Amino acid sequence: MKKIVLVDDEQRMLDLLELYLKPLGYECFKLRSGEEAVMLLKKEEPDLMILDVMMPVMDGFETCRLVRRFSDIPIILLTALTEKEEIVKGLQSGADDYISKPFDEGELIARIHAVFRRTSEDFARKIECGELIWDEFSHELSYKGKQVKVTPKEFSILGQLLKNPGRVYSREQLLTIIWGYEAWTDGRTVDSHVRNLRDKLRKMGFPLEKHLQTVWGVGYKWIN
């Protein structure tokens, strides 16, 4: 049974998270402060921590930085902050992912599963969708046995979407993940790369419209 540490100063949020997770077989530790989380992680070895950002005394960013001094536990930040700078700050503090409030049960579970896949030792680096194969080890993309020639950035964008099916990525998020925190570019660069990727996959005969979807006004997502 996997163990998840839940850290939030609001008891209602802790109870809600446990309500979502306990039926799935997760054992939950409910804590009300960053200080309690640090103390627990120095004694226990849980599998994941879901950490609220806006907490008194020690916020989620500081808690994350302190935990990263002695633990590599996967951390998902729970935040009402949606500005790009705040999201980047959270990732720079050592978080593996974040969930923006308000969120639903499906999104929460999907994010948890995605983090476990990325951080597990046996995480498959070869992802298949029908006859489309994305191979991270060889850095090759193929469809029906034929190589699809894509640029490194196109390959990385597709891989990010394939690893997290159903999750919507904004252009800003893809810029941060693929180009880096200090990239001197904008969302139109992402659009250009996605457009080129679409053209290449269509020419190979891949049924792209069923899988790579534009979420208007937000960004992109992949549907298996």
C-alpha positions in Angstrom: 0.0 0.0 0.0 1.4 3.3 -1.1 1.6 6.1 1.6 0.7 9.7 0.8 1.4 12.7 3.1 -1.2 15.4 2.9 -0.2 18.8 4.1 -2.7 21.6 4.4 -3.7 24.1 7.2 -7.4 23.6 6.3 -8.9 20.4 7.8 -11.7 20.4 5.2 -9.1 20.1 2.4 -7.3 17.3 4.2 -10.5 15.4 4.7 -11.5 15.9 1.0 -8.1 14.6 -0.2 -8.4 11.6 2.0 -11.9 11.0 0.8 -10.6 10.8 -2.8 -7.5 8.7 -2.1 -8.5 6.2 0.6 -10.9 4.2 -1.5 -8.1 3.7 -4.0 -6.0 2.0 -1.4 -3.7 4.8 -0.4 -2.7 5.2 3.2 -2.9 9.0 4.1 -1.0 11.0 6.7 -2.9 14.2 7.4 -0.7 17.1 8.6 -1.6 20.8 9.3 1.8 22.5 8.8 5.1 22.4 6.9 7.0 21.9 10.1 5.0 18.7 10.8 5.8 17.4 7.3 9.5 18.0 7.7 9.5 16.1 11.0 7.5 13.2 9.6 9.7 12.8 6.5 12.8 12.6 8.7 11.3 9.5 10.4 9.1 7.9 7.8 9.5 7.1 4.1 6.1 7.7 2.4 5.7 7.5 -1.4 4.3 10.9 -2.2 3.5 14.3 -0.6 0.7 16.6 -1.6 1.6 20.0 -0.2 -0.5 23.2 0.0 1.4 26.4 -0.9 -0.5 29.0 1.1 0.1 28.0 4.7 1.1 30.3 7.7 4.5 30.3 9.3 6.1 28.0 6.7 4.6 28.0 3.3 4.7 25.2 0.7 7.7 26.7 -1.2 9.9 26.8 2.0 8.7 23.4 3.1 9.5 22.0 -0.3 13.0 23.5 -0.2 13.7 22.1 3.3 12.4 18.6 2.3 14.7 18.5 -0.7 17.7 18.9 1.5 17.3 15.3 2.7 14.6 13.6 0.7 13.7 12.9 -3.0 10.1 12.1 -2.2 7.8 13.1 -5.1 6.0 16.3 -4.3 2.8 17.7 -5.8 2.0 21.3 -4.9 -1.6 22.3 -4.2 -2.0 25.9 -5.0 -4.6 28.7 -5.7 -1.8 30.7 -7.4 -1.9 30.5 -11.1 0.6 33.1 -12.2 3.5 31.7 -14.3 6.1 33.1 -11.9 4.5 31.3 -8.9 4.3 28.0 -10.8 8.0 28.4 -11.8 8.9 29.2 -8.2 7.2 26.0 -7.0 9.0 23.9 -9.6 12.3 25.5 -8.7 11.7 24.7 -5.1 11.9 21.1 -6.0 8.2 20.1 -6.7 7.5 17.5 -9.3 4.1 18.8 -10.3 1.3 21.1 -9.2 -2.5 21.2 -9.1 -4.4 24.5 -9.2 -7.4 25.0 -7.0 -10.2 24.3 -7.5 -9.6 20.8 -8.9 -11.7 17.7 -9.3 -11.1 14.1 -8.3 -10.2 12.9 -11.8 -7.5 15.5 -12.2 -6.0 14.7 -8.8 -5.8 11.0 -9.5 -4.4 11.5 -12.9 -1.6 13.8 -11.6 -0.7 11.3 -8.8 -0.5 8.4 -11.3 1.6 10.5 -13.7 4.1 11.4 -10.9 4.3 7.8 -9.8 5.0 6.7 -13.4 7.7 9.4 -13.9 9.5 8.6 -10.6 9.3 4.8 -10.5 12.4 2.9 -11.5 10.6 0.8 -14.0 8.8 3.7 -15.8 8.4 2.8 -19.4 10.4 5.1 -21.6 8.8 3.7 -24.7 5.2 4.9 -25.1 2.9 3.4 -27.7 -0.4 4.9 -29.0 -1.8 2.5 -31.6 1.1 2.0 -34.0 2.8 5.3 -33.0 5.9 4.7 -30.9 7.7 7.4 -28.9 11.0 6.0 -27.7 12.9 8.2 -25.3 16.0 6.0 -25.1 16.6 6.1 -28.8 15.0 9.5 -29.2 13.0 8.2 -32.1 9.4 8.6 -33.2 7.9 6.0 -35.6 4.5 5.1 -37.0 3.8 1.7 -38.6 7.5 1.0 -38.4 8.5 4.1 -40.3 10.5 6.9 -38.7 8.9 10.2 -38.3 11.5 13.0 -38.5 10.9 15.5 -35.8 13.0 18.2 -34.2 14.2 17.7 -30.6 11.6 20.3 -29.3 8.8 18.6 -31.3 9.9 15.2 -29.8 9.9 16.7 -26.3 6.5 18.3 -26.6 4.9 15.1 -27.9 6.5 13.1 -25.1 5.2 15.5 -22.4 1.7 15.1 -23.8 2.0 11.3 -24.2 3.3 10.8 -20.7 0.2 12.7 -19.2 -2.8 11.8 -21.4 -5.9 13.9 -20.6 -3.9 16.6 -18.9 -4.2 20.1 -20.5 -0.9 21.9 -20.9 -1.0 25.7 -21.4 1.5 27.2 -23.8 3.3 28.8 -20.8 3.6 25.4 -19.1 5.1 23.8 -22.2 7.5 26.7 -22.6 8.7 26.3 -19.0 9.0 22.5 -19.2 10.6 22.2 -22.7 12.5 25.4 -23.2 13.4 26.2 -19.5 12.6 28.8 -17.0 14.3 31.6 -18.6 13.4 31.0 -22.2 13.2 34.2 -24.3 10.3 33.2 -26.4 6.5 33.2 -26.2 3.5 30.9 -26.7 3.5 31.4 -30.5 6.7 29.3 -30.6 4.8 26.4 -29.0 2.0 26.8 -31.5 4.5 26.7 -34.4 6.1 23.5 -33.1 2.8 21.8 -32.6 1.6 22.9 -36.1 4.8 21.3 -37.6 4.3 18.2 -35.5 0.8 17.9 -36.7 1.8 18.3 -40.4 4.4 15.6 -40.1 2.1 13.1 -38.4 -0.7 13.7 -40.8 1.6 13.0 -43.8 2.5 9.7 -42.2 -1.2 8.8 -42.0 -1.6 8.9 -38.3 -5.2 9.8 -37.1 -4.0 12.9 -35.3 -7.4 14.5 -34.8 -8.4 11.7 -32.4 -5.5 12.3 -30.2 -3.7 15.7 -30.2 -6.4 18.2 -29.3 -6.3 22.0 -29.0 -8.1 23.4 -25.9 -9.0 26.8 -27.2 -7.8 29.7 -25.0 -5.6 27.3 -22.9 -3.3 24.9 -24.8 -3.0 21.3 -25.8 -3.8 17.8 -24.5 -3.4 14.2 -25.7 -6.2 11.7 -25.7 -5.4 8.0 -26.0 
